[in-house]
């Protein structure tokens, strides 16, 4: 009975290992993410670039952009960035990062994140951002292949961004929304009201304290005066 169970268990282990290996291979592709970006909007795009070479570091990365009005690369230590524009429209068509001499680039077995802030992005459900990865030994990998018609993933797929439709608040340039601003204003108003109430209560308590203090002093004065009168009468007797 134990032997009968051992074979299926071994098969499951091999299948699981194959699944994890496939996931690892897919995860090793150059990919792009932009959680806050919407169609026609501005935002930050992060390119995740793993080093798939077993012998050389990644020294150059070029990403093609969909003719953006504005695109700025994030400052990265050890890298120089170059923005390429269309001479006739001044729109940004690509950005290239190059490892500076004497720096490691993206070492073997590691990855790096390259960020771009820009827009407006096309009003489309998804866009491809073809990228070219160059290694220190001269090898060049073009991440530009489209997904297969049957949904099969190619060997070197282009990074793809999924762009949701904006929520209608007109705030394409920022991640905040009108509802967020309203909530913030309501919170500030509530805070101000609370401060006014606390201030008013403090004034009332202070006034009551002063009244009670005056009353106490008055009673003390009367008691002292009464005591002095009594002593005087006793001496006269």
C-alpha positions as CSV (number, residue, x, y, z in Angstrom):
1,X,0.0,0.0,0.0
2,X,2.9,2.4,0.9
3,X,4.6,1.6,-2.4
4,X,1.4,2.4,-4.3
5,X,1.2,5.8,-2.7
6,X,4.9,6.6,-3.2
7,X,4.7,6.6,-7.0
8,X,1.9,9.2,-7.2
9,X,3.6,11.3,-4.5
10,X,6.8,11.3,-6.5
11,X,4.9,12.2,-9.6
12,X,3.3,15.1,-7.8
13,X,6.6,16.3,-6.5
14,X,8.1,16.3,-10.1
15,X,5.0,18.1,-11.4
16,X,5.3,20.7,-8.7
17,X,9.0,21.2,-9.4
18,X,8.2,21.7,-13.1
19,X,5.5,24.2,-12.2
20,X,7.9,26.2,-10.0
21,X,10.6,26.1,-12.6
22,X,8.2,27.4,-15.2
23,X,7.1,30.2,-12.9
24,X,10.7,31.0,-12.3
25,X,11.4,31.2,-16.0
26,X,8.4,33.4,-16.6
27,X,9.4,35.6,-13.7
28,X,12.9,36.0,-15.2
29,X,11.5,37.9,-18.2
30,X,11.7,41.7,-18.3
31,X,8.4,43.0,-17.0
32,X,6.6,46.3,-16.4
33,X,4.2,47.5,-13.7
34,X,2.3,50.7,-13.1
35,X,-0.4,50.2,-10.4
36,X,-1.6,53.8,-10.4
37,X,-1.5,54.5,-14.2
38,X,-4.7,55.0,-16.2
39,X,-5.5,55.5,-19.8
40,X,-4.5,59.0,-20.9
41,X,-2.9,59.6,-17.6
42,X,0.5,60.2,-16.1
43,X,2.3,57.9,-13.7
44,X,5.4,55.9,-12.7
45,X,6.3,52.8,-14.6
46,X,8.7,50.2,-13.1
47,X,10.7,47.9,-15.3
48,X,11.9,44.8,-13.5
49,X,15.1,43.6,-15.2
50,X,16.6,40.2,-14.1
51,X,20.0,39.1,-15.3
52,X,19.5,35.8,-17.2
53,X,23.1,35.4,-18.2
54,X,25.3,32.9,-16.3
55,X,28.5,34.7,-17.1
56,X,28.0,38.4,-17.7
57,X,26.3,41.4,-16.0
58,X,23.6,43.5,-17.7
59,X,25.2,46.8,-18.7
60,X,22.6,48.5,-20.9
61,X,18.8,48.6,-21.0
62,X,16.7,50.5,-23.6
63,X,12.9,50.7,-23.4
64,X,10.7,52.0,-26.2
65,X,8.0,54.4,-25.2
66,X,4.7,55.3,-27.0
67,X,5.7,58.8,-27.9
68,X,5.1,60.4,-24.5
69,X,4.9,64.2,-24.0
70,X,6.9,63.8,-20.8
71,X,9.2,61.0,-19.5
72,X,11.9,61.3,-16.9
73,X,14.0,58.4,-15.6
74,X,14.7,58.0,-11.9
75,X,18.2,58.8,-10.7
76,X,20.1,55.5,-10.2
77,X,23.5,55.2,-8.6
78,X,26.0,53.7,-11.0
79,X,23.9,54.3,-14.1
80,X,23.7,57.0,-16.8
81,X,20.3,57.6,-18.5
82,X,19.7,59.0,-22.0
83,X,16.3,60.3,-23.1
84,X,15.7,60.1,-26.9
85,X,13.0,62.3,-28.5
86,X,11.4,62.6,-31.8
87,X,13.0,65.8,-33.4
88,X,9.8,66.9,-35.0
89,X,7.4,66.5,-32.0
90,X,9.8,66.5,-29.0
91,X,7.9,63.5,-27.7
92,X,10.0,60.9,-25.8
93,X,10.4,57.7,-27.9
94,X,12.9,55.8,-25.7
95,X,15.1,55.8,-22.6
96,X,18.5,54.1,-22.3
97,X,20.3,53.2,-19.1
98,X,24.0,52.5,-19.3
99,X,26.2,51.2,-16.4
100,X,29.0,53.6,-15.6
101,X,32.6,52.3,-16.0
102,X,33.8,50.5,-12.9
103,X,30.3,49.8,-11.7
104,X,28.7,46.2,-11.5
105,X,25.6,46.9,-13.7
106,X,23.1,44.1,-12.9
107,X,25.3,41.2,-11.6
108,X,24.7,37.5,-12.5
109,X,21.8,36.1,-10.5
110,X,20.4,39.5,-9.5
111,X,17.9,42.0,-10.8
112,X,17.3,45.7,-10.9
113,X,14.3,48.1,-11.2
114,X,14.3,51.0,-13.6
115,X,11.6,53.6,-13.1
116,X,10.1,56.2,-15.5
117,X,7.7,59.0,-14.6
118,X,5.7,60.4,-17.5
119,X,2.7,60.5,-19.7
120,X,0.1,60.9,-21.0
121,X,-0.1,57.2,-21.9
122,X,-2.3,56.1,-24.7
123,X,-6.0,55.6,-24.1
124,X,-5.8,51.9,-24.8
125,X,-6.5,48.8,-22.7
126,X,-2.9,47.7,-22.8
127,X,0.4,48.8,-24.4
128,X,3.7,47.0,-25.1
129,X,7.0,48.5,-24.0
130,X,9.7,46.7,-26.1
131,X,13.0,46.5,-24.3
132,X,16.6,45.6,-25.3
133,X,18.9,44.1,-22.7
134,X,22.7,44.2,-23.4
135,X,25.3,42.2,-21.4
136,X,28.9,42.9,-20.7
137,X,30.0,40.2,-23.1
138,X,28.2,41.8,-26.0
139,X,25.1,39.5,-25.9
140,X,21.9,41.4,-26.8
141,X,18.4,40.2,-26.0
142,X,15.4,41.9,-27.5
143,X,12.2,41.7,-25.4
144,X,9.8,42.5,-28.1
145,X,7.8,39.5,-29.1
146,X,4.0,39.7,-28.9
147,X,1.9,37.1,-27.2
148,X,0.8,34.2,-29.4
149,X,-2.7,34.2,-30.9
150,X,-3.5,31.2,-28.7
151,X,-2.2,33.0,-25.6
152,X,1.1,31.1,-25.6
153,X,4.0,33.1,-24.2
154,X,7.0,33.6,-26.6
155,X,10.6,33.2,-25.5
156,X,11.2,36.9,-25.3
157,X,7.9,38.6,-24.7
158,X,7.7,42.4,-24.7
159,X,6.8,44.0,-21.3
160,X,3.1,44.9,-21.3
161,X,1.2,47.4,-19.3
162,X,-2.5,47.0,-18.6
163,X,-4.2,50.4,-18.4
164,X,-7.6,50.7,-16.7
165,X,-10.0,53.5,-17.6
166,X,-9.7,56.6,-15.3
167,X,-12.4,56.9,-12.6
168,X,-13.8,60.1,-14.1
169,X,-12.4,62.6,-11.5
170,X,-10.1,64.1,-14.1
171,X,-7.1,63.6,-12.0
172,X,-4.8,61.9,-14.4
173,X,-1.7,63.6,-13.1
174,X,-1.9,62.4,-9.6
175,X,-2.8,59.3,-7.6
176,X,-5.3,61.1,-5.4
177,X,-9.0,61.4,-6.2
178,X,-11.7,64.0,-5.5
179,X,-13.2,61.7,-2.9
180,X,-9.8,61.5,-1.1
181,X,-9.5,65.3,-1.0
182,X,-13.1,65.6,0.3
183,X,-12.4,63.1,3.0
184,X,-9.2,64.9,3.9
185,X,-11.1,68.2,4.1
186,X,-13.8,66.7,6.2
187,X,-11.1,65.3,8.6
188,X,-9.5,68.7,8.8
189,X,-12.8,70.4,9.5
190,X,-13.6,67.8,12.2
191,X,-10.2,68.4,13.8
192,X,-10.8,72.2,13.8
193,X,-14.3,71.8,15.4
194,X,-12.8,69.5,18.0
195,X,-10.1,72.0,18.8
196,X,-12.7,74.8,19.1
197,X,-14.8,72.7,21.5
198,X,-11.8,71.8,23.6
199,X,-10.7,75.4,23.7
200,X,-14.2,76.6,24.7
201,X,-14.4,73.9,27.4
202,X,-11.0,75.0,28.7
203,X,-12.2,78.6,28.9
204,X,-15.3,77.6,30.8
205,X,-13.3,75.4,33.2
206,X,-10.9,78.3,33.8
207,X,-13.8,80.7,34.5
208,X,-15.4,78.3,36.9
209,X,-12.1,77.9,38.7
210,X,-11.7,81.6,39.1
211,X,-15.3,81.9,40.5
212,X,-14.7,79.1,42.9
213,X,-11.4,80.6,43.9
214,X,-12.9,84.0,44.6
215,X,-15.7,82.4,46.6
216,X,-13.2,80.4,48.7
217,X,-11.2,83.6,49.4
218,X,-14.3,85.4,50.4
219,X,-15.4,82.7,52.9
220,X,-11.9,82.5,54.3
221,X,-11.9,86.3,54.8
222,X,-15.3,86.2,56.6
223,X,-14.2,83.4,58.8
224,X,-11.0,85.2,59.8
225,X,-12.9,88.4,60.5
226,X,-15.5,86.5,62.7
227,X,-12.7,84.8,64.6
228,X,-11.0,88.2,65.3
229,X,-14.2,89.7,66.6
230,X,-14.7,86.8,69.0
231,X,-11.3,87.1,70.5
232,X,-11.7,90.9,71.0
233,X,-14.9,90.4,72.9
234,X,-13.3,87.9,75.2
235,X,-10.5,90.3,76.2
236,X,-13.0,93.1,77.0
237,X,-14.8,90.8,79.4
